[in-house]
Amino acid sequence: MKNGGASIRTYHFRLRVWQEQIDADAFEWRGQVTSIDTGDVYAFRTWAQLVEELCDVVEGKGSAHAIG
């Protein structure tokens, strides 16, 4: 696809988030994002980690945190 002469790359991800009990009274949000294009799976515990992983993937850096 072209936009003003520049090529546009599209990425597809599936996002899964859930709460996990880590103590009797404490819960933690966990998440997993899967690249539909490559099948790579990335786990995260904070939104900042999610953003960092997605930026690495779309900037072509890959990720050291892929779990699948």
Disulfide bonds with the S-S distance in Angstrom:
none
